[in-house]
């Protein structure tokens, strides 16, 4: 669960880091308050949220098990052995 949250956090930070690098490259003050106006931060936040929503859509579309499978949760079998959760093809 930590990996998807980390990916979303990084995707949210990307626009801010790119803008900071732009400020460094143009030799403008990275820490100067006028470089980080409210409208600029708001537009960066909107771009960050769009990136996050796009990644959520990508995870939903391309992640997970195929639709024609059934999830069998982890359990202990008759012999006392742990059987991890798995997906199997749906019975016809």
C-alpha positions in Angstrom: 0.0 0.0 0.0 2.9 2.3 0.6 4.1 2.2 -3.0 0.9 3.6 -4.6 0.8 6.4 -2.0 4.5 7.2 -2.6 3.8 7.3 -6.4 0.9 9.7 -5.9 3.0 11.9 -3.5 5.8 12.1 -6.1 3.4 12.8 -8.9 1.9 15.7 -6.8 5.4 17.1 -6.2 6.6 16.9 -9.8 5.2 20.3 -11.0 6.6 22.1 -8.0 10.0 20.6 -8.4 10.0 21.4 -12.2 9.0 25.0 -11.4 11.8 25.2 -8.8 14.3 23.9 -11.3 13.0 26.5 -13.8 13.6 29.3 -11.2 17.1 28.0 -10.6 17.9 27.8 -14.3 16.7 31.3 -14.9 18.6 32.6 -11.9 15.5 33.9 -10.2 15.1 33.6 -6.5 13.7 30.2 -5.7 12.8 31.3 -2.2 11.6 34.8 -3.3 7.9 35.3 -2.3 7.1 37.0 -5.6 8.2 33.8 -7.5 5.6 31.8 -5.6 2.5 33.9 -5.9 -0.9 32.5 -5.0 -2.0 32.2 -8.6 1.3 30.4 -9.5 1.0 27.9 -6.6 -2.7 27.4 -7.4 -1.9 26.6 -11.1 0.9 24.2 -10.0 -1.5 22.5 -7.6 -4.1 22.1 -10.3 -1.5 20.5 -12.6 -0.5 18.2 -9.7 -4.0 17.1 -9.1 -4.6 16.4 -12.8 -1.4 14.2 -12.8 -2.7 12.4 -9.7 -6.2 11.8 -11.2 -4.6 10.5 -14.5 -2.4 8.1 -12.5 -5.5 6.9 -10.6 -7.2 6.2 -13.9 -4.1 4.4 -15.1 -4.0 2.2 -12.0 -7.7 1.4 -12.4 -7.4 0.7 -16.1 -4.1 -1.3 -16.2 -3.7 -2.6 -12.7 -5.4 -5.4 -10.8 -6.5 -8.8 -11.8 -8.3 -9.5 -15.1 -12.1 -9.3 -15.0 -12.7 -13.0 -15.6 -11.0 -14.1 -12.4 -12.2 -14.8 -8.9 -10.1 -13.8 -5.8 -9.6 -16.6 -3.2 -8.5 -15.0 0.1 -5.6 -16.3 2.1 -6.5 -19.2 4.3 -5.2 -22.3 6.1 -5.8 -25.6 4.4 -6.7 -28.9 5.9 -3.1 -29.8 6.7 -2.5 -26.5 8.5 -0.5 -24.9 5.7 -0.9 -21.3 4.9 -2.2 -20.7 1.4 -1.7 -17.1 0.2 -4.5 -15.2 -1.6 -4.7 -15.7 -5.3 -6.8 -15.1 -8.3 -8.1 -18.0 -10.4 -10.1 -18.2 -13.6 -13.8 -17.9 -13.0 -15.5 -21.4 -13.2 -17.7 -21.7 -16.3 
